[in-house]
Amino acid sequence: METKFSEDIVTITDLKANPGKIIRQVQEAHRPVVLTSRGRGVAVVQALADFESDSEERAFMKAVLKGIVDLEEGRELSLEDAKKHLNIN
């Protein structure tokens, strides 16, 4: 998801004038829009489905990295111990 500066930077004034256009844009392009005020970025508008997907991906990657660190630091469980810990038969 690469930002297209010609399309993905919108002033708050433009958002107020035509919010439906911006919503359609983020839903169809699957890219967030940066909102600006007085030439500075102040907020991001993103389609909800894309936000949820990005959040899930970040959480997954954090869990993977935590698992790698745990393994490197010798914190590991056997499959049997993990099942007991999680109450899985």
ChimeraX attribute file (.defattr): number of C-alpha atoms within 10 A of each C-alpha:
attribute: neighborCount
match mode: 1-to-1
recipient: residues
	/A:1	7
	/A:2	8
	/A:3	12
	/A:4	11
	/A:5	10
	/A:6	7
	/A:7	13
	/A:8	19
	/A:9	16
	/A:10	20
	/A:11	18
	/A:12	18
	/A:13	12
	/A:14	13
	/A:15	16
	/A:16	10
	/A:17	11
	/A:18	11
	/A:19	13
	/A:20	10
	/A:21	11
	/A:22	22
	/A:23	16
	/A:24	12
	/A:25	18
	/A:26	18
	/A:27	15
	/A:28	10
	/A:29	13
	/A:30	17
	/A:31	19
	/A:32	23
	/A:33	24
	/A:34	20
	/A:35	20
	/A:36	18
	/A:37	12
	/A:38	8
	/A:39	9
	/A:40	10
	/A:41	14
	/A:42	12
	/A:43	12
	/A:44	13
	/A:45	17
	/A:46	19
	/A:47	19
	/A:48	12
	/A:49	11
	/A:50	15
	/A:51	14
	/A:52	12
	/A:53	11
	/A:54	12
	/A:55	12
	/A:56	12
	/A:57	12
	/A:58	12
	/A:59	12
	/A:60	12
	/A:61	12
	/A:62	12
	/A:63	12
	/A:64	12
	/A:65	12
	/A:66	12
	/A:67	14
	/A:68	13
	/A:69	12
	/A:70	12
	/A:71	12
	/A:72	10
	/A:73	9
	/A:74	9
	/A:75	10
	/A:76	12
	/A:77	11
	/A:78	8
	/A:79	9
	/A:80	11
	/A:81	12
	/A:82	12
	/A:83	12
	/A:84	11
	/A:85	10
	/A:86	9
	/A:87	8
	/A:88	9
	/A:89	6
